[in-house]
């Protein structure tokens, strides 16, 4: 199932509450479901993205929580490492 606009908005809010710097929207290639990955300040976002690619899950979007959220949500595909 593809994540809805509301799902992504909720994940971004959860990411802020958890102290994340980024939220990655990934897709499980087995069951075709989207899920969030919260990147904490102690993590390197590029390494996290690369790690999911190696798992054969697909990174669909990357939201940078220090940037304007509305602007990122209005883009076709956010990829803000």
Number of C-alpha atoms within 10 A of each C-alpha: 10 10 15 10 11 9 13 19 15 13 19 23 15 15 22 17 9 12 14 21 21 25 27 29 22 22 22 16 12 8 8 13 12 22 19 21 19 23 24 16 11 8 13 13 21 10 10 16 21 12 13 17 13 10 10 12 17 18 22 14 20 22 25 21 19 10 12 10 15 9 9 18 14 10 9 8 12 18 15 15 15
